[in-house]
Amino acid sequence: MNDDIILTTDLPLASFRKGKVRDLYDLGEKLLIVSTDRISAFDVVLPNGIPFKGEALNRLSVFWFNETKDVVPNHILEVVDPRTVLVKKTNPIKFEFIVRGYLYGSAWRNYKLGKLICGVHLPRSLKKAEKLPEPVLTPTTKAEIGHHDVEVTIEEMAKKIGEDLAEEIKNVCLKIYKRASTKGETNGIIVADTKMEFGLHEGELMLIDELLTPDSSRFWPLEKYQAGRDQESFDKQDVRDYLEATGWDKKPPPPELPRHVVLETSKKYIEAYERLTGRVF
């Protein structure tokens, strides 16, 4: 693997928006989305890129969109190349929808403090990384770059978007998560949690952005899983762990990642794609 290849984009099109890790180009009723090798953590874009990350992320996301299109329509119109898709332009719903099947990350930190998890009561005897009795949906506000998302309850979210739409999204999220969890475990990967985003297109609910990728999910090797401790992962947890260890305050500017963290993260993106899809990268 050539570890010096880092892709950014500068296409001769009117740029619609530069996201944390994607570049979006406005084509009228459609958008062209390019997945770059940029990486973000704690809602901040890092100075390093991750080789081949954009291609692995886009290919895996397209795989999952295809696997779940019977559950809910998605915005994909055409796969232009391994890291670029043409999609329908939607009216985005201004929330991120995180489904958690295991107690980890911010949910674990809040749980230890005795807090509810987005209004959800959990048994008090759970261990770190333990499987939850049932997956739970934990919505957050969708913040701009440089700002942190804020956790909300399903009831608070429903007041903003309507009860019927909130219930539809909840059912779709849980159904997709359960399907992905089952498929993941047959391939030796636990899907600990994952984020989904939605938009409306001509009044129809539509899955957008990315789906079940290392940028939006925690993937753990099933054979190494043990509740009560930190887990090895196929996602960007190594990046998060390194940044936590530096004492960084999670505000710009972020520190640079060392070479070994960059290369190991690149390998994990590729391995996640291959194990989840059964395809060679």
Backbone as CSV, one residue per row, in Angstrom:
resi,resn,N_x,N_y,N_z,CA_x,CA_y,CA_z,C_x,C_y,C_z
1,MET,0.843,-1.199,0.000,0.000,0.000,0.000,0.873,1.242,0.000
2,ASN,0.648,2.124,-0.963,1.375,3.386,-0.999,0.789,4.314,0.053
3,ASP,1.523,4.523,1.144,0.953,5.280,2.248,1.089,6.785,2.073
4,ASP,1.582,7.227,0.924,1.751,8.652,0.703,0.619,9.257,-0.116
5,ILE,-0.344,8.435,-0.538,-1.449,8.943,-1.351,-2.529,9.514,-0.442
6,ILE,-2.703,10.822,-0.474,-3.769,11.491,0.272,-4.582,12.297,-0.723
7,LEU,-5.873,12.034,-0.794,-6.697,12.699,-1.801,-7.472,13.867,-1.216
8,THR,-7.358,15.005,-1.862,-8.277,16.115,-1.641,-8.904,16.413,-3.000
9,THR,-9.841,17.322,-3.059,-10.504,17.582,-4.330,-10.488,19.048,-4.663
10,ASP,-10.482,19.337,-5.940,-10.571,20.709,-6.432,-11.194,20.649,-7.821
11,LEU,-12.406,20.099,-7.894,-13.075,19.919,-9.170,-13.532,21.268,-9.730
12,PRO,-13.557,21.417,-11.064,-13.975,22.681,-11.687,-15.487,22.832,-11.714
13,LEU,-16.101,22.770,-10.541,-17.544,22.911,-10.395,-17.819,23.913,-9.285
14,ALA,-19.007,24.463,-9.294,-19.395,25.368,-8.209,-19.523,24.561,-6.928
15,SER,-18.666,24.818,-5.955,-18.696,24.051,-4.710,-19.937,24.404,-3.902
16,PHE,-20.653,23.399,-3.472,-21.859,23.599,-2.672,-21.505,23.711,-1.200
17,ARG,-20.683,22.774,-0.738,-20.290,22.808,0.677,-19.088,21.906,0.892
18,LYS,-18.186,22.362,1.704,-17.059,21.535,2.119,-17.367,21.017,3.506
19,GLY,-17.632,19.726,3.610,-17.933,19.125,4.892,-16.671,18.717,5.620
20,LYS,-16.860,18.014,6.713,-15.704,17.573,7.488,-14.809,16.652,6.672
21,VAL,-15.422,15.706,5.968,-14.623,14.726,5.232,-15.076,14.566,3.788
22,ARG,-16.095,15.312,3.367,-16.596,15.216,2.001,-16.679,16.591,1.354
23,ASP,-16.509,16.605,0.030,-16.719,17.811,-0.752,-17.984,17.617,-1.576
24,LEU,-18.891,18.588,-1.517,-20.176,18.502,-2.199,-20.253,19.567,-3.289
25,TYR,-20.722,19.152,-4.468,-20.837,20.047,-5.614,-22.282,20.096,-6.077
26,ASP,-22.784,21.309,-6.246,-24.186,21.535,-6.570,-24.418,21.395,-8.071
27,LEU,-25.275,20.444,-8.462,-25.620,20.226,-9.862,-27.117,20.450,-10.080
28,GLY,-27.662,21.419,-9.409,-29.080,21.719,-9.547,-29.919,20.841,-8.641
29,GLU,-30.625,19.866,-9.216,-31.454,18.960,-8.429,-30.648,17.797,-7.860
30,LYS,-29.357,17.763,-8.176,-28.504,16.668,-7.729,-27.251,17.233,-7.057
31,LEU,-26.596,16.378,-6.311,-25.316,16.719,-5.702,-24.279,15.677,-6.090
32,LEU,-23.061,16.134,-6.300,-21.927,15.236,-6.482,-21.142,15.240,-5.179
33,ILE,-20.996,14.069,-4.573,-20.317,13.975,-3.276,-19.021,13.194,-3.445
34,VAL,-17.926,13.820,-3.061,-16.609,13.193,-3.140,-16.112,12.916,-1.722
35,SER,-15.823,11.658,-1.426,-15.289,11.282,-0.115,-13.775,11.419,-0.152
36,THR,-13.260,12.377,0.592,-11.817,12.639,0.611,-11.153,11.779,1.680
37,ASP,-9.851,11.951,1.810,-9.105,11.229,2.833,-8.992,12.023,4.132
38,ARG,-9.725,13.145,4.241,-9.718,13.879,5.503,-10.365,13.037,6.595
39,ILE,-9.989,13.300,7.833,-10.583,12.596,8.968,-10.895,13.606,10.063
40,SER,-12.011,13.393,10.756,-12.376,14.257,11.870,-12.509,13.423,13.132
41,ALA,-12.355,14.074,14.256,-12.571,13.442,15.561,-13.049,14.512,16.516
42,PHE,-14.035,14.148,17.336,-14.617,15.095,18.283,-15.093,16.364,17.555
43,ASP,-15.631,16.171,16.335,-16.210,17.246,15.523,-15.185,18.253,15.017
44,VAL,-13.912,17.866,14.991,-12.851,18.735,14.483,-12.095,17.999,13.385
45,VAL,-11.851,18.659,12.257,-11.080,18.058,11.170,-9.603,18.084,11.533
46,LEU,-8.945,16.941,11.387,-7.544,16.809,11.773,-6.616,17.203,10.631
47,PRO,-5.380,17.591,10.938,-4.466,18.040,9.879,-4.003,16.911,8.966
48,ASN,-3.952,15.678,9.450,-3.526,14.550,8.630,-4.684,13.973,7.828
49,GLY,-4.383,13.431,6.667,-5.328,12.589,5.958,-5.013,11.126,6.233
50,ILE,-5.957,10.247,5.896,-5.780,8.804,6.065,-5.803,8.174,4.675
51,PRO,-4.685,7.604,4.202,-4.635,7.051,2.851,-5.749,6.041,2.587
52,PHE,-6.412,6.177,1.437,-7.456,5.275,0.952,-8.747,5.327,1.768
53,LYS,-8.803,6.197,2.752,-9.981,6.273,3.605,-11.235,6.642,2.810
54,GLY,-11.141,7.658,1.938,-12.315,8.102,1.203,-12.908,7.011,0.338
55,GLU,-12.042,6.261,-0.325,-12.526,5.181,-1.184,-13.168,4.075,-0.367
56,ALA,-12.527,3.674,0.730,-13.092,2.614,1.573,-14.426,3.045,2.157
57,LEU,-14.496,4.296,2.616,-15.727,4.802,3.216,-16.857,4.822,2.197
58,ASN,-16.580,5.350,1.001,-17.632,5.473,-0.012,-18.103,4.101,-0.491
59,ARG,-17.174,3.192,-0.735,-17.547,1.862,-1.221,-18.363,1.104,-0.183
60,LEU,-17.999,1.232,1.090,-18.737,0.543,2.137,-20.121,1.158,2.319
61,SER,-20.191,2.479,2.248,-21.473,3.149,2.383,-22.423,2.740,1.255
62,VAL,-21.930,2.698,0.024,-22.753,2.283,-1.112,-23.237,0.847,-0.920
63,PHE,-22.375,-0.016,-0.397,-22.763,-1.402,-0.110,-23.954,-1.450,0.839
64,TRP,-23.894,-0.675,1.930,-24.971,-0.706,2.923,-26.243,-0.032,2.402
65,PHE,-26.098,1.036,1.612,-27.293,1.639,1.008,-28.039,0.594,0.170
66,ASN,-27.287,-0.203,-0.568,-27.912,-1.233,-1.392,-28.550,-2.323,-0.538
67,GLU,-27.917,-2.657,0.587,-28.409,-3.712,1.472,-29.687,-3.308,2.215
68,THR,-29.950,-2.007,2.312,-31.079,-1.537,3.129,-32.133,-0.783,2.329
69,LYS,-32.040,-0.793,1.018,-32.973,0.008,0.209,-34.402,-0.510,0.282
70,ASP,-34.585,-1.753,0.758,-35.947,-2.254,0.951,-36.560,-1.734,2.249
71,VAL,-35.729,-1.203,3.149,-36.209,-0.656,4.418,-36.630,0.796,4.253
72,VAL,-35.794,1.569,3.556,-36.069,2.993,3.341,-35.322,3.430,2.082
73,PRO,-35.903,4.303,1.255,-35.178,4.798,0.084,-33.938,5.582,0.505
74,ASN,-32.930,5.610,-0.370,-31.739,6.418,-0.105,-31.483,7.358,-1.280
75,HIS,-30.523,8.226,-1.101,-30.322,9.308,-2.073,-29.412,8.947,-3.244
76,ILE,-28.868,7.745,-3.299,-27.912,7.379,-4.347,-28.589,7.296,-5.713
77,LEU,-28.037,7.998,-6.692,-28.481,7.902,-8.078,-27.481,7.127,-8.930
78,GLU,-26.188,7.391,-8.693,-25.144,6.762,-9.502,-23.832,6.752,-8.743
79,VAL,-23.103,5.652,-8.865,-21.742,5.574,-8.334,-20.806,5.998,-9.463
80,VAL,-20.236,7.186,-9.351,-19.415,7.756,-10.416,-18.046,7.099,-10.478
81,ASP,-17.431,6.937,-9.313,-16.162,6.215,-9.194,-16.060,5.734,-7.755
82,PRO,-15.006,5.013,-7.387,-14.971,4.414,-6.050,-15.133,5.378,-4.881
83,ARG,-14.864,6.670,-5.087,-15.020,7.606,-3.972,-16.025,8.725,-4.266
84,THR,-16.781,8.598,-5.350,-17.693,9.673,-5.755,-19.067,9.123,-6.105
85,VAL,-20.112,9.787,-5.589,-21.486,9.389,-5.906,-22.296,10.608,-6.329
86,LEU,-23.254,10.359,-7.210,-24.237,11.358,-7.597,-25.516,11.041,-6.849
87,VAL,-26.070,12.036,-6.159,-27.217,11.768,-5.290,-28.325,12.787,-5.509
88,LYS,-29.529,12.434,-5.069,-30.640,13.370,-5.063,-30.393,14.431,-3.994
89,LYS,-30.775,15.648,-4.284,-30.689,16.713,-3.291,-31.948,16.657,-2.419
90,THR,-31.768,16.592,-1.135,-32.892,16.510,-0.207,-32.902,17.710,0.728
91,ASN,-33.969,17.814,1.480,-34.046,18.785,2.567,-33.618,18.059,3.843
92,PRO,-32.368,18.250,4.294,-31.859,17.455,5.412,-32.622,17.703,6.713
93,ILE,-32.833,16.649,7.460,-33.401,16.745,8.804,-32.250,17.055,9.755
94,LYS,-32.390,18.108,10.532,-31.257,18.651,11.283,-30.967,17.909,12.589
95,PHE,-30.920,16.602,12.491,-30.518,15.765,13.617,-29.658,14.624,13.094
96,GLU,-28.802,14.102,13.962,-28.110,12.849,13.690,-28.722,11.789,14.584
97,PHE,-28.878,10.595,14.049,-29.596,9.532,14.749,-28.627,8.386,15.041
98,ILE,-28.235,8.281,16.302,-27.246,7.281,16.712,-27.959,6.120,17.385
99,VAL,-27.758,4.937,16.831,-28.294,3.729,17.450,-27.152,3.034,18.195
100,ARG,-27.404,2.746,19.468,-26.393,2.112,20.311,-26.867,0.718,20.702
101,GLY,-26.026,-0.261,20.425,-26.314,-1.627,20.851,-25.467,-2.040,22.032
102,TYR,-24.433,-1.252,22.318,-23.490,-1.543,23.396,-23.198,-0.255,24.155
103,LEU,-22.844,-0.385,25.408,-22.629,0.767,26.275,-21.164,1.198,26.189
104,TYR,-20.913,2.258,25.442,-19.533,2.666,25.175,-19.500,4.159,24.869
105,GLY,-18.301,4.721,24.834,-18.138,6.116,24.448,-18.830,7.079,25.399
106,SER,-19.471,8.093,24.844,-20.132,9.116,25.664,-21.281,8.524,26.474
107,ALA,-21.930,7.485,25.930,-23.021,6.845,26.670,-22.490,6.199,27.952
108,TRP,-21.340,5.559,27.874,-20.733,4.949,29.053,-20.325,6.014,30.064
109,ARG,-19.757,7.119,29.579,-19.333,8.181,30.497,-20.535,8.766,31.237
110,ASN,-21.633,8.997,30.535,-22.834,9.513,31.190,-23.452,8.487,32.133
111,TYR,-23.421,7.244,31.737,-23.973,6.152,32.546,-23.247,6.067,33.895
112,LYS,-21.908,6.193,33.862,-21.134,6.131,35.111,-21.505,7.258,36.062
113,LEU,-21.933,8.392,35.489,-22.321,9.539,36.312,-23.771,9.456,36.774
114,GLY,-24.443,8.364,36.392,-25.827,8.184,36.795,-26.823,8.939,35.942
115,LYS,-26.364,9.437,34.786,-27.243,10.204,33.905,-28.046,9.279,32.996
116,LEU,-29.190,9.786,32.524,-29.949,9.070,31.512,-29.221,9.185,30.177
117,ILE,-29.435,8.220,29.308,-28.839,8.253,27.980,-29.902,8.766,27.011
118,CYS,-29.854,10.072,26.741,-30.881,10.725,25.907,-32.286,10.400,26.413
119,GLY,-32.442,10.437,27.733,-33.744,10.184,28.335,-34.067,8.722,28.555
120,VAL,-33.136,7.825,28.173,-33.389,6.384,28.281,-32.839,5.853,29.603
121,HIS,-33.685,5.120,30.356,-33.250,4.465,31.581,-32.595,3.127,31.239
122,LEU,-31.418,2.878,31.785,-30.729,1.609,31.585,-30.520,0.919,32.926
123,PRO,-30.435,-0.417,32.937,-30.145,-1.124,34.189,-28.834,-0.620,34.791
124,ARG,-28.756,-0.581,36.119,-27.588,0.009,36.770,-26.411,-0.957,36.920
125,SER,-26.541,-2.194,36.479,-25.486,-3.191,36.691,-24.648,-3.440,35.448
126,LEU,-24.787,-2.615,34.427,-24.082,-2.866,33.171,-22.603,-2.522,33.267
127,LYS,-21.797,-3.274,32.530,-20.361,-3.029,32.450,-20.047,-2.189,31.211
128,LYS,-18.834,-1.653,31.195,-18.365,-0.948,30.013,-18.371,-1.886,28.816
129,ALA,-18.890,-1.419,27.685,-18.951,-2.179,26.429,-19.911,-3.361,26.476
130,GLU,-20.752,-3.421,27.501,-21.706,-4.531,27.578,-22.847,-4.318,26.587
131,LYS,-23.358,-5.418,26.059,-24.487,-5.354,25.133,-25.726,-4.898,25.882
132,LEU,-26.450,-3.937,25.308,-27.665,-3.431,25.932,-28.807,-4.441,25.793
133,PRO,-29.762,-4.406,26.710,-30.912,-5.312,26.592,-31.597,-5.194,25.238
134,GLU,-31.714,-3.975,24.735,-32.242,-3.694,23.408,-31.496,-2.476,22.855
135,PRO,-31.273,-2.404,21.538,-30.653,-1.200,20.969,-31.501,0.037,21.276
136,VAL,-30.843,1.166,21.484,-31.557,2.409,21.784,-31.164,3.483,20.783
137,LEU,-32.126,4.331,20.438,-31.874,5.458,19.550,-31.560,6.683,20.385
138,THR,-30.429,7.325,20.120,-30.002,8.503,20.880,-29.729,9.645,19.894
139,PRO,-30.728,10.486,19.632,-30.545,11.581,18.672,-29.632,12.677,19.220
140,THR,-28.994,13.378,18.302,-28.240,14.584,18.661,-28.560,15.673,17.646
141,THR,-28.361,16.917,18.060,-28.449,18.007,17.099,-27.289,17.886,16.135
142,LYS,-27.449,18.418,14.937,-26.396,18.369,13.922,-25.679,19.702,13.912
143,ALA,-24.468,19.716,14.463,-23.725,20.966,14.626,-22.858,21.264,13.404
144,GLU,-22.512,22.534,13.256,-21.573,22.941,12.213,-20.159,22.577,12.639
145,ILE,-19.225,22.616,11.668,-17.828,22.309,11.971,-17.329,23.231,13.079
146,GLY,-16.626,22.627,14.050,-16.087,23.400,15.160,-17.002,23.485,16.355
147,HIS,-18.231,22.981,16.219,-19.182,22.983,17.329,-19.560,21.541,17.659
148,HIS,-19.943,21.313,18.890,-20.259,19.962,19.334,-21.760,19.689,19.201
149,ASP,-22.069,18.441,18.821,-23.459,18.018,18.792,-23.994,17.960,20.229
150,VAL,-25.298,18.131,20.371,-25.927,18.098,21.684,-26.945,16.973,21.715
151,GLU,-26.859,16.118,22.727,-27.801,15.012,22.856,-29.182,15.534,23.223
152,VAL,-30.205,14.926,22.628,-31.590,15.271,22.937,-32.378,13.985,23.114
153,THR,-33.539,14.084,23.745,-34.418,12.924,23.860,-35.234,12.777,22.575
154,ILE,-35.796,11.606,22.390,-36.662,11.385,21.237,-37.858,12.338,21.292
155,GLU,-38.354,12.593,22.500,-39.491,13.503,22.665,-39.119,14.926,22.251
156,GLU,-37.942,15.387,22.620,-37.488,16.726,22.224,-37.321,16.815,20.711
157,MET,-36.773,15.756,20.127,-36.601,15.714,18.681,-37.958,15.723,17.973
158,ALA,-38.920,14.962,18.513,-40.252,14.873,17.911,-40.954,16.225,17.899
159,LYS,-40.706,17.058,18.908,-41.321,18.384,18.951,-40.843,19.254,17.793
160,LYS,-39.643,18.989,17.306,-39.074,19.787,16.218,-39.508,19.286,14.844
161,ILE,-39.631,17.964,14.668,-39.883,17.417,13.332,-41.255,16.763,13.199
162,GLY,-41.959,16.612,14.317,-43.272,15.978,14.284,-43.225,14.539,14.780
163,GLU,-44.260,14.140,15.487,-44.264,12.814,16.112,-44.275,11.688,15.086
164,ASP,-45.041,11.849,14.020,-45.123,10.774,13.020,-43.784,10.538,12.338
165,LEU,-43.113,11.621,11.959,-41.814,11.487,11.301,-40.780,10.934,12.270
166,ALA,-40.817,11.384,13.520,-39.882,10.885,14.528,-40.060,9.379,14.739
167,GLU,-41.306,8.921,14.787,-41.575,7.494,14.977,-41.109,6.690,13.763
168,GLU,-41.328,7.226,12.566,-40.881,6.532,11.354,-39.365,6.389,11.336
169,ILE,-38.675,7.475,11.672,-37.206,7.440,11.692,-36.710,6.454,12.741
170,LYS,-37.314,6.468,13.923,-36.907,5.538,14.973,-37.032,4.086,14.497
171,ASN,-38.156,3.752,13.890,-38.371,2.378,13.428,-37.373,1.987,12.340
172,VAL,-37.110,2.915,11.415,-36.151,2.645,10.345,-34.754,2.438,10.913
173,CYS,-34.342,3.316,11.825,-33.003,3.219,12.415,-32.792,1.885,13.125
174,LEU,-33.758,1.493,13.927,-33.620,0.256,14.687,-33.624,-0.959,13.758
175,LYS,-34.427,-0.912,12.707,-34.477,-2.036,11.769,-33.153,-2.174,11.019
176,ILE,-32.604,-1.049,10.564,-31.325,-1.088,9.860,-30.211,-1.549,10.785
177,TYR,-30.211,-1.038,12.024,-29.159,-1.444,12.967,-29.214,-2.951,13.235
178,LYS,-30.393,-3.476,13.460,-30.508,-4.901,13.749,-30.059,-5.743,12.555
179,ARG,-30.397,-5.302,11.344,-29.957,-6.029,10.153,-28.440,-5.978,10.016
180,ALA,-27.873,-4.795,10.222,-26.423,-4.653,10.112,-25.696,-5.452,11.190
181,SER,-26.263,-5.463,12.401,-25.641,-6.220,13.492,-25.585,-7.703,13.168
182,THR,-26.687,-8.221,12.637,-26.730,-9.639,12.284,-25.717,-9.965,11.191
183,LYS,-25.690,-9.152,10.141,-24.751,-9.390,9.048,-23.314,-9.209,9.517
184,GLY,-23.085,-8.182,10.356,-21.746,-7.949,10.865,-21.217,-9.122,11.667
185,GLU,-22.046,-9.663,12.549,-21.592,-10.762,13.399,-21.308,-12.027,12.601
186,THR,-22.043,-12.246,11.509,-21.736,-13.407,10.664,-20.370,-13.250,10.001
187,ASN,-19.883,-12.021,9.907,-18.562,-11.748,9.332,-17.527,-11.403,10.401
188,GLY,-17.862,-11.679,11.662,-16.896,-11.496,12.736,-16.744,-10.077,13.237
189,ILE,-17.728,-9.219,12.994,-17.652,-7.829,13.439,-18.899,-7.458,14.231
190,ILE,-18.690,-6.893,15.409,-19.776,-6.329,16.204,-19.978,-4.873,15.786
191,VAL,-21.204,-4.514,15.447,-21.538,-3.111,15.200,-22.013,-2.543,16.539
192,ALA,-21.109,-1.893,17.248,-21.423,-1.417,18.603,-22.410,-0.261,18.576
193,ASP,-22.211,0.662,17.654,-23.151,1.763,17.466,-22.938,2.346,16.084
194,THR,-23.904,3.106,15.617,-23.785,3.710,14.291,-24.680,4.930,14.187
195,LYS,-24.282,5.849,13.319,-25.023,7.104,13.112,-25.696,7.081,11.748
196,MET,-26.926,7.577,11.684,-27.638,7.712,10.420,-28.153,9.139,10.270
197,GLU,-28.299,9.554,9.011,-28.864,10.863,8.710,-29.947,10.714,7.649
198,PHE,-30.918,11.618,7.694,-32.065,11.541,6.802,-32.382,12.903,6.206
199,GLY,-33.070,12.857,5.075,-33.595,14.060,4.452,-34.964,13.756,3.879
200,LEU,-35.648,14.791,3.440,-36.951,14.630,2.798,-36.822,15.036,1.338
201,HIS,-37.349,14.187,0.447,-37.355,14.478,-0.981,-38.774,14.322,-1.492
202,GLU,-39.374,15.443,-1.849,-40.772,15.457,-2.289,-41.676,14.770,-1.270
203,GLY,-41.409,15.057,0.014,-42.213,14.532,1.104,-41.871,13.118,1.540
204,GLU,-40.914,12.490,0.857,-40.553,11.105,1.178,-39.292,11.069,2.036
205,LEU,-39.335,10.253,3.102,-38.155,10.075,3.953,-37.075,9.344,3.178
206,MET,-35.845,9.839,3.286,-34.750,9.277,2.506,-33.477,9.241,3.352
207,LEU,-32.781,8.118,3.315,-31.498,7.963,4.007,-30.417,8.661,3.195
208,ILE,-29.602,9.490,3.842,-28.608,10.292,3.126,-27.235,10.186,3.804
209,ASP,-26.291,10.921,3.251,-24.940,11.075,3.782,-24.163,9.777,3.644
210,GLU,-23.884,9.081,4.719,-23.147,7.820,4.682,-23.894,6.805,5.537
211,LEU,-23.459,5.544,5.445,-24.163,4.513,6.196,-23.212,3.402,6.598
212,LEU,-23.141,3.173,7.920,-22.401,2.038,8.475,-20.964,1.966,7.974
213,THR,-20.269,3.086,8.125,-18.853,3.165,7.772,-18.015,3.345,9.034
214,PRO,-16.693,3.200,8.943,-15.844,3.463,10.109,-15.914,4.898,10.615
215,ASP,-16.377,5.845,9.782,-16.522,7.218,10.244,-17.798,7.429,11.037
216,SER,-18.778,6.562,10.834,-20.079,6.770,11.477,-20.442,5.654,12.450
217,SER,-19.497,4.739,12.704,-19.823,3.548,13.498,-18.630,3.107,14.331
218,ARG,-18.924,2.287,15.328,-17.872,1.556,16.036,-17.977,0.090,15.644
219,PHE,-16.901,-0.438,15.054,-16.829,-1.838,14.654,-15.794,-2.547,15.521
220,TRP,-16.210,-3.630,16.186,-15.304,-4.392,17.040,-15.128,-5.817,16.511
221,PRO,-13.913,-6.387,16.604,-13.733,-7.792,16.217,-14.442,-8.710,17.207
222,LEU,-15.348,-9.526,16.708,-16.159,-10.394,17.557,-15.302,-11.346,18.376
223,GLU,-14.239,-11.848,17.774,-13.422,-12.864,18.452,-12.631,-12.298,19.625
224,LYS,-12.502,-10.969,19.704,-11.740,-10.352,20.794,-12.626,-9.614,21.790
225,TYR,-13.934,-9.671,21.566,-14.852,-8.911,22.422,-14.930,-9.487,23.825
226,GLN,-14.896,-8.608,24.800,-15.095,-8.975,26.203,-15.643,-7.749,26.924
227,ALA,-16.813,-7.880,27.511,-17.407,-6.761,28.238,-16.560,-6.392,29.442
228,GLY,-16.608,-5.121,29.833,-15.905,-4.660,31.019,-14.575,-3.994,30.749
229,ARG,-14.214,-3.843,29.481,-12.928,-3.223,29.144,-13.043,-2.465,27.831
230,ASP,-11.955,-1.739,27.499,-11.890,-1.094,26.190,-11.819,-2.166,25.110
231,GLN,-12.322,-1.818,23.919,-12.362,-2.779,22.819,-11.429,-2.366,21.684
232,GLU,-10.837,-3.378,21.051,-10.157,-3.113,19.791,-11.226,-2.784,18.749
233,SER,-10.833,-2.054,17.699,-11.867,-1.620,16.766,-11.344,-1.559,15.338
234,PHE,-12.297,-1.553,14.397,-11.997,-1.382,12.980,-12.345,0.032,12.521
235,ASP,-12.558,0.910,13.446,-12.955,2.267,13.084,-11.843,3.240,13.473
236,LYS,-12.206,4.487,13.732,-11.186,5.478,14.056,-10.975,5.627,15.564
237,GLN,-11.265,4.575,16.317,-11.066,4.647,17.758,-9.600,4.864,18.123
238,ASP,-8.676,4.305,17.329,-7.248,4.539,17.577,-6.927,6.027,17.507
239,VAL,-7.572,6.724,16.576,-7.370,8.163,16.449,-7.917,8.873,17.680
240,ARG,-9.142,8.501,18.086,-9.737,9.118,19.273,-8.866,8.856,20.508
241,ASP,-8.412,7.612,20.653,-7.606,7.250,21.828,-6.307,8.041,21.870
242,TYR,-5.660,8.189,20.712,-4.417,8.950,20.678,-4.667,10.399,21.081
243,LEU,-5.728,10.991,20.523,-6.021,12.394,20.826,-6.372,12.592,22.295
244,GLU,-7.120,11.639,22.868,-7.447,11.706,24.298,-6.173,11.676,25.134
245,ALA,-5.221,10.833,24.719,-3.986,10.655,25.499,-3.086,11.893,25.462
246,THR,-3.245,12.732,24.432,-2.413,13.932,24.344,-2.856,15.032,25.299
247,GLY,-4.088,14.897,25.825,-4.620,15.956,26.671,-5.215,17.099,25.884
248,TRP,-5.378,16.924,24.579,-5.991,17.953,23.729,-7.375,18.315,24.261
249,ASP,-7.723,19.597,24.214,-8.996,20.072,24.770,-10.175,19.922,23.804
250,LYS,-9.927,19.273,22.649,-10.974,18.998,21.646,-11.510,20.267,20.987
251,LYS,-10.677,21.291,20.990,-10.999,22.523,20.284,-9.903,22.797,19.257
252,PRO,-10.247,23.419,18.113,-9.219,23.741,17.124,-8.155,24.650,17.724
253,PRO,-6.889,24.513,17.303,-6.404,23.560,16.308,-6.091,22.200,16.941
254,PRO,-6.317,21.098,16.223,-6.005,19.780,16.753,-4.541,19.415,16.520
255,PRO,-4.014,18.471,17.281,-2.638,18.022,17.051,-2.543,17.121,15.819
256,GLU,-1.347,17.001,15.276,-1.120,16.075,14.165,-1.074,14.644,14.690
257,LEU,-1.485,13.731,13.828,-1.409,12.321,14.173,-0.037,11.776,13.784
258,PRO,0.546,10.926,14.614,1.815,10.305,14.229,1.611,9.308,13.092
259,ARG,2.675,9.024,12.376,2.607,8.181,11.181,2.011,6.803,11.468
260,HIS,2.369,6.201,12.605,1.891,4.846,12.872,0.376,4.824,13.102
261,VAL,-0.180,5.886,13.696,-1.634,5.958,13.887,-2.323,6.122,12.539
262,VAL,-1.760,6.941,11.666,-2.324,7.148,10.332,-2.362,5.838,9.554
263,LEU,-1.251,5.114,9.523,-1.173,3.900,8.711,-2.032,2.773,9.282
264,GLU,-2.051,2.626,10.599,-2.891,1.585,11.196,-4.371,1.872,10.963
265,THR,-4.744,3.155,11.009,-6.141,3.519,10.757,-6.516,3.223,9.311
266,SER,-5.610,3.508,8.381,-5.859,3.200,6.971,-6.094,1.701,6.770
267,LYS,-5.261,0.889,7.385,-5.412,-0.569,7.271,-6.756,-1.023,7.832
268,LYS,-7.195,-0.408,8.913,-8.456,-0.825,9.536,-9.661,-0.441,8.679
269,TYR,-9.586,0.716,8.008,-10.674,1.077,7.096,-10.812,0.024,6.006
270,ILE,-9.689,-0.386,5.442,-9.708,-1.370,4.358,-10.178,-2.725,4.876
271,GLU,-9.693,-3.133,6.050,-10.102,-4.429,6.601,-11.592,-4.442,6.928
272,ALA,-12.111,-3.323,7.450,-13.547,-3.249,7.741,-14.354,-3.456,6.466
273,TYR,-13.940,-2.809,5.387,-14.646,-2.982,4.116,-14.628,-4.442,3.682
274,GLU,-13.457,-5.055,3.724,-13.327,-6.421,3.217,-14.101,-7.421,4.066
275,ARG,-14.055,-7.256,5.390,-14.740,-8.218,6.253,-16.262,-8.063,6.185
276,LEU,-16.740,-6.829,6.125,-18.180,-6.619,6.119,-18.830,-6.976,4.781
277,THR,-18.101,-6.748,3.695,-18.683,-7.003,2.372,-18.303,-8.354,1.785
278,GLY,-17.203,-8.939,2.267,-16.704,-10.171,1.674,-16.005,-9.942,0.343
279,ARG,-15.653,-8.688,0.059,-15.017,-8.331,-1.194,-13.569,-7.888,-0.976
280,VAL,-12.739,-8.050,-1.996,-11.366,-7.569,-1.932,-11.350,-6.093,-2.267
281,PHE,-10.623,-5.297,-1.480,-10.590,-3.852,-1.684,-9.861,-3.516,-2.984
